[in-house]
Amino acid sequence: MSVRPDTDVLVQLPDAEAAHVVDSPVVRFIYGLLGFIFLGIGITGVLMPGMPGTVFLLVAAWFFFRSNERMYNWVLNHPRFGPTVRSYRAGHGIPRRIKVIAVTLMLLSVGFSVVFAVNNNWIRILLLGLAAYGTWFILTRPTTEDFVPSS
């Protein structure tokens, strides 16, 4: 039986390891602050079409992994985006459907910006470069069709 990555079965997927909070309170504070910033961007990306969310949630999880075990566990166990973050962290890659949606929306939004919204050629070049890098990054991650959790 195959299961799509966004179903409830992934709730059972264990994370690779427990959080490793750094000892330094200053570094922990900086990592925690960055974790909350990326969490906010990630949640915005989940809610707004055309903006990626999962990559920012992965970055937030990494910062919380080093700074705040409670928030790290919250991100991993969130019913909406936790399964996707846990699946990626466990090495299962990105579902093909998500790759297609992400690349399509990114290219459409950057294409619209380059043609209609931006008048500066340097910013156009920057946007095209960032879109090329984002597309390359997404397409070079492992692709999953379906995920079958091992018992």
N, C-alpha and C positions, 0 to 999 in steps of 0.2 A: 504494500500500500504506500503510495507516495503522498506527501503532504506539502502544500505550498508553504514557503517560509513565513508568510504572514498569518498563519493559523495558530490556534492555541497550543498545538503540540510543542512548539518551540519554547513555550513557557517552561517546559521540563528540561530544556537544554542547559546543562551546567556551564558556568563560566570557567575559563581556563585556570584561573587562580584567584586567591583572595587579594584584597588591596594591600599594597606595600606603602604605607604612609611614611613620608620622609621625617627625619628627626628634627630638622631645623624648623623652628616656628616661622621664621621669615620666609623661607622657601615654601613651606606648607601654605602660608597665607597667599603668596603670589600664585602658586598653583591653584589654590581654591578660587581665587578671584578670576583667574583665566578660565577655570572650569565653569564658573557661573556665566561668564561672558559668552563662551562657546555654547553653553546650554541654551541661553537666550536666543542666540543666532540660530541654533539648530531647531529649536521649537518654532521659531519664525519660519524657517525653511520648510518644516513639516506642514505648516498651515498655509503658506503662500505658494501657489503654483509658479513654476519657473525658477525657484530658488532651491538649491540643494539643502537638505536638512540632515541627512544621515551622516555625512562626513563631519559636520560640526558636532554632532552628538558623539561620534567616535572620539573626536579630539577632547570633548568635555569629559568623556569617560576616562580617557588617559590621564587628564589632569586630576580628576577626582580619585583615580587609582593611587595617585601619589600624595593626595592631600586630605581626603575626606571620605572615609569608608562608608558612611551613611549615604552621602550623595551618590557615590559610586554604585552602591547597591540599588539606590532609587532609580538611576538611569537604566541599569541592567534589568530591573524588574518592572519597569513601567509597562502597562498593558499595550500602549500604542506603539512605542518605538523600541522597547526593551528587547523583544525577540530579534529584531533586525540587528541591533548592536551586538547581542550575544552570539548570533549566528556568524556575523563577520569576525568577531574576536575569536571564535572557535575554529576559524579557518575555512568556513563553508563558502566564502566568496559572496558575490552579489547576484541575486536572481536576474535572469535574462530580461524579464519584464521591467524591473527597476532600472537596469542599464539602458534599455531603449527609451524609457520615459525620461530619465535623467539627461541623457545625451541630446535627445530631441528638444526638450524644454530649454536646455542650456544654449544650444545652437540657435533656436528661435529667438530667445531673449537677447542674446548677444548680437545676432544678425539684425534684429529690430533696432537695437541701440546704435550699432555702427552705421546703419543706413539712415535712420530718422532722428535719433536723439542726441548724438554726439557730433560736435562741429570741429573738434580738435583731432588732427591726424595722429598725434602721439597717443592720445587716449584710445583711438580706434585700434592702433597697433597693439597697445597694451591689452585691450579687451580681447582681440583676436588671439593673442599669445596665451592669455589666461584660459580662453575657451579651448585652445588646442591642447594645453597642458591638462585641463580638466577632462577632456575627452580621452586623451591618452591614458590618464590615470585610471579612469573608469573602465576602459576597454582592456587594460592589462591586468585587472584583478581577476581572480578565478570566477567563472560563471557557473551558476547553479540553475538547473531547470526546476527541480523539485528537491526537497530535503527529506531524507528518511532517517530519523534519529535512531542510533544504535542502542539497543537495550543493554 
